[in-house]
Amino acid sequence: MGEKPAQGMNSGIIYLMITPFAIVGFIGYRWWKGNKKQEEEEMNH
């Protein structure tokens, strides 16, 4: 009887676990991309 709410709760927990990783990954990617661009500019000068 109570399987549907439990399934929804599991999805919510997984979503809450993935969100911080997604945010950190996105910030890390942006930082890496920006850092790489800066290094290329320093090499050209």
PDBQT receptor file of N, H, CA, C and O in Angstrom, charges set to zero:
ATOM      1  N   MET A   1       0.818  -1.207   0.000  1.00  0.00    +0.000 N 
ATOM      2  CA  MET A   1       0.000   0.000   0.000  1.00  0.00    +0.000 C 
ATOM      3  C   MET A   1       0.865   1.277   0.000  1.00  0.00    +0.000 C 
ATOM      4  O   MET A   1       0.566   2.225  -0.726  1.00  0.00    +0.000 OA
ATOM      5  N   GLY A   2       1.927   1.301   0.806  1.00  0.00    +0.000 N 
ATOM      6  H   GLY A   2       2.170   0.531   1.396  1.00  0.00    +0.000 HD
ATOM      7  CA  GLY A   2       2.732   2.517   0.940  1.00  0.00    +0.000 C 
ATOM      8  C   GLY A   2       3.978   2.511   0.075  1.00  0.00    +0.000 C 
ATOM      9  O   GLY A   2       4.993   3.083   0.470  1.00  0.00    +0.000 OA
ATOM     10  N   GLU A   3       3.936   1.888  -1.085  1.00  0.00    +0.000 N 
ATOM     11  H   GLU A   3       3.111   1.423  -1.406  1.00  0.00    +0.000 HD
ATOM     12  CA  GLU A   3       5.121   1.829  -1.944  1.00  0.00    +0.000 C 
ATOM     13  C   GLU A   3       5.320   3.098  -2.762  1.00  0.00    +0.000 C 
ATOM     14  O   GLU A   3       6.455   3.521  -2.978  1.00  0.00    +0.000 OA
ATOM     15  N   LYS A   4       4.235   3.708  -3.218  1.00  0.00    +0.000 N 
ATOM     16  H   LYS A   4       3.313   3.364  -3.043  1.00  0.00    +0.000 HD
ATOM     17  CA  LYS A   4       4.339   4.903  -4.055  1.00  0.00    +0.000 C 
ATOM     18  C   LYS A   4       4.997   6.068  -3.300  1.00  0.00    +0.000 C 
ATOM     19  O   LYS A   4       5.919   6.676  -3.844  1.00  0.00    +0.000 OA
ATOM     20  N   PRO A   5       4.574   6.407  -2.083  1.00  0.00    +0.000 N 
ATOM     21  CA  PRO A   5       5.255   7.494  -1.355  1.00  0.00    +0.000 C 
ATOM     22  C   PRO A   5       6.715   7.192  -1.054  1.00  0.00    +0.000 C 
ATOM     23  O   PRO A   5       7.565   8.081  -1.106  1.00  0.00    +0.000 OA
ATOM     24  N   ALA A   6       7.005   5.920  -0.736  1.00  0.00    +0.000 N 
ATOM     25  H   ALA A   6       6.315   5.197  -0.694  1.00  0.00    +0.000 HD
ATOM     26  CA  ALA A   6       8.389   5.538  -0.453  1.00  0.00    +0.000 C 
ATOM     27  C   ALA A   6       9.257   5.704  -1.689  1.00  0.00    +0.000 C 
ATOM     28  O   ALA A   6      10.404   6.140  -1.593  1.00  0.00    +0.000 OA
ATOM     29  N   GLN A   7       8.715   5.359  -2.842  1.00  0.00    +0.000 N 
ATOM     30  H   GLN A   7       7.783   5.004  -2.919  1.00  0.00    +0.000 HD
ATOM     31  CA  GLN A   7       9.454   5.505  -4.094  1.00  0.00    +0.000 C 
ATOM     32  C   GLN A   7       9.732   6.986  -4.373  1.00  0.00    +0.000 C 
ATOM     33  O   GLN A   7      10.828   7.356  -4.795  1.00  0.00    +0.000 OA
ATOM     34  N   GLY A   8       8.726   7.816  -4.132  1.00  0.00    +0.000 N 
ATOM     35  H   GLY A   8       7.836   7.515  -3.790  1.00  0.00    +0.000 HD
ATOM     36  CA  GLY A   8       8.900   9.250  -4.315  1.00  0.00    +0.000 C 
ATOM     37  C   GLY A   8       9.937   9.825  -3.372  1.00  0.00    +0.000 C 
ATOM     38  O   GLY A   8      10.711  10.707  -3.745  1.00  0.00    +0.000 OA
ATOM     39  N   MET A   9       9.949   9.324  -2.158  1.00  0.00    +0.000 N 
ATOM     40  H   MET A   9       9.320   8.607  -1.855  1.00  0.00    +0.000 HD
ATOM     41  CA  MET A   9      10.919   9.786  -1.174  1.00  0.00    +0.000 C 
ATOM     42  C   MET A   9      12.332   9.374  -1.574  1.00  0.00    +0.000 C 
ATOM     43  O   MET A   9      13.269  10.160  -1.433  1.00  0.00    +0.000 OA
ATOM     44  N   ASN A  10      12.492   8.149  -2.072  1.00  0.00    +0.000 N 
ATOM     45  H   ASN A  10      11.731   7.511  -2.187  1.00  0.00    +0.000 HD
ATOM     46  CA  ASN A  10      13.805   7.693  -2.546  1.00  0.00    +0.000 C 
ATOM     47  C   ASN A  10      14.294   8.572  -3.688  1.00  0.00    +0.000 C 
ATOM     48  O   ASN A  10      15.467   8.943  -3.727  1.00  0.00    +0.000 OA
ATOM     49  N   SER A  11      13.406   8.908  -4.615  1.00  0.00    +0.000 N 
ATOM     50  H   SER A  11      12.453   8.607  -4.583  1.00  0.00    +0.000 HD
ATOM     51  CA  SER A  11      13.774   9.790  -5.727  1.00  0.00    +0.000 C 
ATOM     52  C   SER A  11      14.203  11.154  -5.196  1.00  0.00    +0.000 C 
ATOM     53  O   SER A  11      15.167  11.742  -5.686  1.00  0.00    +0.000 OA
ATOM     54  N   GLY A  12      13.484  11.652  -4.194  1.00  0.00    +0.000 N 
ATOM     55  H   GLY A  12      12.700  11.174  -3.797  1.00  0.00    +0.000 HD
ATOM     56  CA  GLY A  12      13.827  12.935  -3.592  1.00  0.00    +0.000 C 
ATOM     57  C   GLY A  12      15.185  12.910  -2.921  1.00  0.00    +0.000 C 
ATOM     58  O   GLY A  12      15.955  13.864  -3.030  1.00  0.00    +0.000 OA
ATOM     59  N   ILE A  13      15.479  11.822  -2.227  1.00  0.00    +0.000 N 
ATOM     60  H   ILE A  13      14.853  11.047  -2.138  1.00  0.00    +0.000 HD
ATOM     61  CA  ILE A  13      16.780  11.685  -1.550  1.00  0.00    +0.000 C 
ATOM     62  C   ILE A  13      17.898  11.624  -2.583  1.00  0.00    +0.000 C 
ATOM     63  O   ILE A  13      18.935  12.266  -2.412  1.00  0.00    +0.000 OA
ATOM     64  N   ILE A  14      17.699  10.865  -3.645  1.00  0.00    +0.000 N 
ATOM     65  H   ILE A  14      16.857  10.344  -3.784  1.00  0.00    +0.000 HD
ATOM     66  CA  ILE A  14      18.716  10.761  -4.699  1.00  0.00    +0.000 C 
ATOM     67  C   ILE A  14      18.937  12.131  -5.333  1.00  0.00    +0.000 C 
ATOM     68  O   ILE A  14      20.075  12.531  -5.579  1.00  0.00    +0.000 OA
ATOM     69  N   TYR A  15      17.849  12.846  -5.596  1.00  0.00    +0.000 N 
ATOM     70  H   TYR A  15      16.925  12.522  -5.396  1.00  0.00    +0.000 HD
ATOM     71  CA  TYR A  15      17.930  14.188  -6.183  1.00  0.00    +0.000 C 
ATOM     72  C   TYR A  15      18.727  15.123  -5.272  1.00  0.00    +0.000 C 
ATOM     73  O   TYR A  15      19.581  15.875  -5.741  1.00  0.00    +0.000 OA
ATOM     74  N   LEU A  16      18.444  15.071  -3.972  1.00  0.00    +0.000 N 
ATOM     75  H   LEU A  16      17.750  14.460  -3.591  1.00  0.00    +0.000 HD
ATOM     76  CA  LEU A  16      19.147  15.927  -3.012  1.00  0.00    +0.000 C 
ATOM     77  C   LEU A  16      20.621  15.562  -2.896  1.00  0.00    +0.000 C 
ATOM     78  O   LEU A  16      21.458  16.421  -2.622  1.00  0.00    +0.000 OA
ATOM     79  N   MET A  17      20.939  14.285  -3.104  1.00  0.00    +0.000 N 
ATOM     80  H   MET A  17      20.259  13.586  -3.327  1.00  0.00    +0.000 HD
ATOM     81  CA  MET A  17      22.345  13.854  -3.056  1.00  0.00    +0.000 C 
ATOM     82  C   MET A  17      23.105  14.302  -4.305  1.00  0.00    +0.000 C 
ATOM     83  O   MET A  17      24.273  14.684  -4.225  1.00  0.00    +0.000 OA
ATOM     84  N   ILE A  18      22.430  14.252  -5.466  1.00  0.00    +0.000 N 
ATOM     85  H   ILE A  18      21.482  13.942  -5.531  1.00  0.00    +0.000 HD
ATOM     86  CA  ILE A  18      23.090  14.581  -6.736  1.00  0.00    +0.000 C 
ATOM     87  C   ILE A  18      23.285  16.088  -6.898  1.00  0.00    +0.000 C 
ATOM     88  O   ILE A  18      24.279  16.524  -7.479  1.00  0.00    +0.000 OA
ATOM     89  N   THR A  19      22.346  16.885  -6.389  1.00  0.00    +0.000 N 
ATOM     90  H   THR A  19      21.539  16.532  -5.916  1.00  0.00    +0.000 HD
ATOM     91  CA  THR A  19      22.390  18.337  -6.587  1.00  0.00    +0.000 C 
ATOM     92  C   THR A  19      23.726  18.968  -6.151  1.00  0.00    +0.000 C 
ATOM     93  O   THR A  19      24.317  19.707  -6.938  1.00  0.00    +0.000 OA
ATOM     94  N   PRO A  20      24.227  18.703  -4.921  1.00  0.00    +0.000 N 
ATOM     95  CA  PRO A  20      25.510  19.321  -4.547  1.00  0.00    +0.000 C 
ATOM     96  C   PRO A  20      26.658  18.894  -5.454  1.00  0.00    +0.000 C 
ATOM     97  O   PRO A  20      27.529  19.704  -5.771  1.00  0.00    +0.000 OA
ATOM     98  N   PHE A  21      26.667  17.609  -5.881  1.00  0.00    +0.000 N 
ATOM     99  H   PHE A  21      25.960  16.951  -5.623  1.00  0.00    +0.000 HD
ATOM    100  CA  PHE A  21      27.719  17.152  -6.785  1.00  0.00    +0.000 C 
ATOM    101  C   PHE A  21      27.637  17.880  -8.113  1.00  0.00    +0.000 C 
ATOM    102  O   PHE A  21      28.663  18.246  -8.687  1.00  0.00    +0.000 OA
ATOM    103  N   ALA A  22      26.417  18.096  -8.609  1.00  0.00    +0.000 N 
ATOM    104  H   ALA A  22      25.583  17.799  -8.143  1.00  0.00    +0.000 HD
ATOM    105  CA  ALA A  22      26.225  18.802  -9.874  1.00  0.00    +0.000 C 
ATOM    106  C   ALA A  22      26.721  20.244  -9.762  1.00  0.00    +0.000 C 
ATOM    107  O   ALA A  22      27.366  20.753 -10.678  1.00  0.00    +0.000 OA
ATOM    108  N   ILE A  23      26.421  20.895  -8.649  1.00  0.00    +0.000 N 
ATOM    109  H   ILE A  23      25.897  20.482  -7.905  1.00  0.00    +0.000 HD
ATOM    110  CA  ILE A  23      26.850  22.283  -8.436  1.00  0.00    +0.000 C 
ATOM    111  C   ILE A  23      28.378  22.360  -8.349  1.00  0.00    +0.000 C 
ATOM    112  O   ILE A  23      28.998  23.201  -8.999  1.00  0.00    +0.000 OA
ATOM    113  N   VAL A  24      28.973  21.488  -7.553  1.00  0.00    +0.000 N 
ATOM    114  H   VAL A  24      28.469  20.804  -7.025  1.00  0.00    +0.000 HD
ATOM    115  CA  VAL A  24      30.436  21.476  -7.393  1.00  0.00    +0.000 C 
ATOM    116  C   VAL A  24      31.105  21.150  -8.725  1.00  0.00    +0.000 C 
ATOM    117  O   VAL A  24      32.110  21.760  -9.088  1.00  0.00    +0.000 OA
ATOM    118  N   GLY A  25      30.544  20.191  -9.447  1.00  0.00    +0.000 N 
ATOM    119  H   GLY A  25      29.727  19.695  -9.152  1.00  0.00    +0.000 HD
ATOM    120  CA  GLY A  25      31.093  19.819 -10.749  1.00  0.00    +0.000 C 
ATOM    121  C   GLY A  25      31.041  20.973 -11.737  1.00  0.00    +0.000 C 
ATOM    122  O   GLY A  25      31.996  21.213 -12.476  1.00  0.00    +0.000 OA
ATOM    123  N   PHE A  26      29.917  21.687 -11.745  1.00  0.00    +0.000 N 
ATOM    124  H   PHE A  26      29.142  21.492 -11.144  1.00  0.00    +0.000 HD
ATOM    125  CA  PHE A  26      29.756  22.817 -12.654  1.00  0.00    +0.000 C 
ATOM    126  C   PHE A  26      30.753  23.925 -12.317  1.00  0.00    +0.000 C 
ATOM    127  O   PHE A  26      31.392  24.479 -13.212  1.00  0.00    +0.000 OA
ATOM    128  N   ILE A  27      30.886  24.249 -11.034  1.00  0.00    +0.000 N 
ATOM    129  H   ILE A  27      30.367  23.799 -10.307  1.00  0.00    +0.000 HD
ATOM    130  CA  ILE A  27      31.834  25.288 -10.600  1.00  0.00    +0.000 C 
ATOM    131  C   ILE A  27      33.261  24.859 -10.944  1.00  0.00    +0.000 C 
ATOM    132  O   ILE A  27      34.053  25.657 -11.446  1.00  0.00    +0.000 OA
ATOM    133  N   GLY A  28      33.577  23.605 -10.674  1.00  0.00    +0.000 N 
ATOM    134  H   GLY A  28      32.934  22.957 -10.266  1.00  0.00    +0.000 HD
ATOM    135  CA  GLY A  28      34.909  23.078 -10.985  1.00  0.00    +0.000 C 
ATOM    136  C   GLY A  28      35.212  23.145 -12.472  1.00  0.00    +0.000 C 
ATOM    137  O   GLY A  28      36.325  23.487 -12.872  1.00  0.00    +0.000 OA
ATOM    138  N   TYR A  29      34.218  22.819 -13.290  1.00  0.00    +0.000 N 
ATOM    139  H   TYR A  29      33.314  22.541 -12.965  1.00  0.00    +0.000 HD
ATOM    140  CA  TYR A  29      34.397  22.865 -14.742  1.00  0.00    +0.000 C 
ATOM    141  C   TYR A  29      34.639  24.298 -15.214  1.00  0.00    +0.000 C 
ATOM    142  O   TYR A  29      35.534  24.552 -16.020  1.00  0.00    +0.000 OA
ATOM    143  N   ARG A  30      33.823  25.239 -14.699  1.00  0.00    +0.000 N 
ATOM    144  H   ARG A  30      33.096  25.032 -14.044  1.00  0.00    +0.000 HD
ATOM    145  CA  ARG A  30      33.975  26.645 -15.074  1.00  0.00    +0.000 C 
ATOM    146  C   ARG A  30      35.360  27.157 -14.655  1.00  0.00    +0.000 C 
ATOM    147  O   ARG A  30      36.007  27.887 -15.406  1.00  0.00    +0.000 OA
ATOM    148  N   TRP A  31      35.812  26.772 -13.449  1.00  0.00    +0.000 N 
ATOM    149  H   TRP A  31      35.286  26.180 -12.838  1.00  0.00    +0.000 HD
ATOM    150  CA  TRP A  31      37.109  27.214 -12.948  1.00  0.00    +0.000 C 
ATOM    151  C   TRP A  31      38.229  26.650 -13.805  1.00  0.00    +0.000 C 
ATOM    152  O   TRP A  31      39.175  27.356 -14.156  1.00  0.00    +0.000 OA
ATOM    153  N   TRP A  32      38.109  25.347 -14.143  1.00  0.00    +0.000 N 
ATOM    154  H   TRP A  32      37.341  24.774 -13.858  1.00  0.00    +0.000 HD
ATOM    155  CA  TRP A  32      39.129  24.683 -14.960  1.00  0.00    +0.000 C 
ATOM    156  C   TRP A  32      39.208  25.321 -16.338  1.00  0.00    +0.000 C 
ATOM    157  O   TRP A  32      40.299  25.544 -16.864  1.00  0.00    +0.000 OA
ATOM    158  N   LYS A  33      38.045  25.615 -16.925  1.00  0.00    +0.000 N 
ATOM    159  H   LYS A  33      37.159  25.433 -16.499  1.00  0.00    +0.000 HD
ATOM    160  CA  LYS A  33      37.982  26.227 -18.249  1.00  0.00    +0.000 C 
ATOM    161  C   LYS A  33      38.601  27.619 -18.211  1.00  0.00    +0.000 C 
ATOM    162  O   LYS A  33      39.371  27.984 -19.100  1.00  0.00    +0.000 OA
ATOM    163  N   GLY A  34      38.264  28.395 -17.181  1.00  0.00    +0.000 N 
ATOM    164  H   GLY A  34      37.639  28.098 -16.459  1.00  0.00    +0.000 HD
ATOM    165  CA  GLY A  34      38.817  29.736 -17.041  1.00  0.00    +0.000 C 
ATOM    166  C   GLY A  34      40.317  29.719 -16.789  1.00  0.00    +0.000 C 
ATOM    167  O   GLY A  34      41.052  30.559 -17.308  1.00  0.00    +0.000 OA
ATOM    168  N   ASN A  35      40.760  28.770 -16.000  1.00  0.00    +0.000 N 
ATOM    169  H   ASN A  35      40.163  28.088 -15.579  1.00  0.00    +0.000 HD
ATOM    170  CA  ASN A  35      42.176  28.630 -15.672  1.00  0.00    +0.000 C 
ATOM    171  C   ASN A  35      42.977  28.246 -16.911  1.00  0.00    +0.000 C 
ATOM    172  O   ASN A  35      44.075  28.756 -17.133  1.00  0.00    +0.000 OA
ATOM    173  N   LYS A  36      42.422  27.349 -17.711  1.00  0.00    +0.000 N 
ATOM    174  H   LYS A  36      41.530  26.935 -17.531  1.00  0.00    +0.000 HD
ATOM    175  CA  LYS A  36      43.080  26.900 -18.928  1.00  0.00    +0.000 C 
ATOM    176  C   LYS A  36      43.235  28.054 -19.912  1.00  0.00    +0.000 C 
ATOM    177  O   LYS A  36      44.280  28.206 -20.545  1.00  0.00    +0.000 OA
ATOM    178  N   LYS A  37      42.188  28.864 -20.036  1.00  0.00    +0.000 N 
ATOM    179  H   LYS A  37      41.339  28.740 -19.522  1.00  0.00    +0.000 HD
ATOM    180  CA  LYS A  37      42.191  30.019 -20.927  1.00  0.00    +0.000 C 
ATOM    181  C   LYS A  37      43.266  31.021 -20.498  1.00  0.00    +0.000 C 
ATOM    182  O   LYS A  37      43.964  31.589 -21.338  1.00  0.00    +0.000 OA
ATOM    183  N   GLN A  38      43.390  31.230 -19.200  1.00  0.00    +0.000 N 
ATOM    184  H   GLN A  38      42.822  30.768 -18.519  1.00  0.00    +0.000 HD
ATOM    185  CA  GLN A  38      44.375  32.169 -18.654  1.00  0.00    +0.000 C 
ATOM    186  C   GLN A  38      45.798  31.679 -18.960  1.00  0.00    +0.000 C 
ATOM    187  O   GLN A  38      46.666  32.474 -19.319  1.00  0.00    +0.000 OA
ATOM    188  N   GLU A  39      46.030  30.378 -18.816  1.00  0.00    +0.000 N 
ATOM    189  H   GLU A  39      45.325  29.732 -18.524  1.00  0.00    +0.000 HD
ATOM    190  CA  GLU A  39      47.356  29.821 -19.086  1.00  0.00    +0.000 C 
ATOM    191  C   GLU A  39      47.731  30.010 -20.553  1.00  0.00    +0.000 C 
ATOM    192  O   GLU A  39      48.875  30.340 -20.865  1.00  0.00    +0.000 OA
ATOM    193  N   GLU A  40      46.763  29.801 -21.464  1.00  0.00    +0.000 N 
ATOM    194  H   GLU A  40      45.833  29.533 -21.211  1.00  0.00    +0.000 HD
ATOM    195  CA  GLU A  40      47.028  29.981 -22.893  1.00  0.00    +0.000 C 
ATOM    196  C   GLU A  40      47.396  31.429 -23.200  1.00  0.00    +0.000 C 
ATOM    197  O   GLU A  40      48.284  31.683 -24.014  1.00  0.00    +0.000 OA
ATOM    198  N   GLU A  41      46.722  32.381 -22.553  1.00  0.00    +0.000 N 
ATOM    199  H   GLU A  41      46.001  32.175 -21.891  1.00  0.00    +0.000 HD
ATOM    200  CA  GLU A  41      47.014  33.796 -22.763  1.00  0.00    +0.000 C 
ATOM    201  C   GLU A  41      48.421  34.134 -22.259  1.00  0.00    +0.000 C 
ATOM    202  O   GLU A  41      49.136  34.916 -22.886  1.00  0.00    +0.000 OA
ATOM    203  N   GLU A  42      48.819  33.541 -21.122  1.00  0.00    +0.000 N 
ATOM    204  H   GLU A  42      48.239  32.906 -20.612  1.00  0.00    +0.000 HD
ATOM    205  CA  GLU A  42      50.155  33.798 -20.581  1.00  0.00    +0.000 C 
ATOM    206  C   GLU A  42      51.242  33.239 -21.496  1.00  0.00    +0.000 C 
ATOM    207  O   GLU A  42      52.314  33.830 -21.629  1.00  0.00    +0.000 OA
ATOM    208  N   MET A  43      50.962  32.107 -22.122  1.00  0.00    +0.000 N 
ATOM    209  H   MET A  43      50.092  31.627 -22.015  1.00  0.00    +0.000 HD
ATOM    210  CA  MET A  43      51.936  31.495 -23.023  1.00  0.00    +0.000 C 
ATOM    211  C   MET A  43      52.108  32.298 -24.308  1.00  0.00    +0.000 C 
ATOM    212  O   MET A  43      53.195  32.337 -24.884  1.00  0.00    +0.000 OA
ATOM    213  N   ASN A  44      51.033  32.937 -24.749  1.00  0.00    +0.000 N 
ATOM    214  H   ASN A  44      50.150  32.905 -24.281  1.00  0.00    +0.000 HD
ATOM    215  CA  ASN A  44      51.078  33.722 -25.984  1.00  0.00    +0.000 C 
ATOM    216  C   ASN A  44      51.821  35.051 -25.817  1.00  0.00    +0.000 C 
ATOM    217  O   ASN A  44      52.338  35.603 -26.788  1.00  0.00    +0.000 OA
ATOM    218  N   HIS A  45      51.873  35.564 -24.574  1.00  0.00    +0.000 N 
ATOM    219  H   HIS A  45      51.453  35.116 -23.785  1.00  0.00    +0.000 HD
ATOM    220  CA  HIS A  45      52.530  36.853 -24.318  1.00  0.00    +0.000 C 
ATOM    221  C   HIS A  45      54.002  36.681 -24.056  1.00  0.00    +0.000 C 
ATOM    222  O   HIS A  45      54.706  37.664 -23.823  1.00  0.00    +0.000 OA
TER     223      HIS A  45
